[in-house]
């Protein structure tokens, strides 16, 4: 049986987003809506489900930009979760890109 998750006690208020960050996320929401309308089906080749999430192959932690349309893939929720487990196929198909590869998402 997996361990039971418990909530950590909050020790203070969350910091508000800066105006700059708030504008960035407003723009990101627009981009996500546009991409999901343009690409309604999961981009994993063998999947026939509707896309519900936008994933960045070159993640922010690896130097990616959340507003770069070329760095976005529309995927279904199950494949989005699988991508984040770093299954072997995600690198081969370009759904994750290492920062040291010097490649951009294709």
Helices and strands as residue ranges (DSSP letters): H 19-38, E 53-55, G 60-62, G 69-71, E 73-75, H 77-83, H 88-92, G 99-101
